[in-house]
Amino acid sequence: MASTMSVKLACVMVLCLVVGAPLAKGAINCGQVISALTPCIPYVRNNGAGGVPAPCCNGIRSLNAAAQSTPERQSACNCVKALAASISGINYDLTNKLPGMCGVHSPIKISPSTNCKSVK
């Protein structure tokens, strides 16, 4: 199980590096997003069992602080969307509640149909 998750995360990272390569210097990259949000994965896969881990909230706060411009928020959105799509059994309702539970307002709502170009 852990091996499968590692392979999925590695694939998402490679995909994001390829897609994100043309982004401007200083833009958020998918490696940062994956690193920040990995502590949240068990929470959103297990229907919130055990409460929100502190490292998950720390990651959400750091991403929010890093994504100050529209291009950065759109880049983060694409990375989060790709990460979420690679995780089986994710609870999107919990995923979208996480920022608020961590005291962060996020303009990004993650679902398989999210249009990240509309994030401002």
Disulfide bonds with the S-S distance in Angstrom:
Cys30-Cys79 2.06
Cys40-Cys56 1.98
Cys57-Cys102 1.98
Cys77-Cys116 2.05
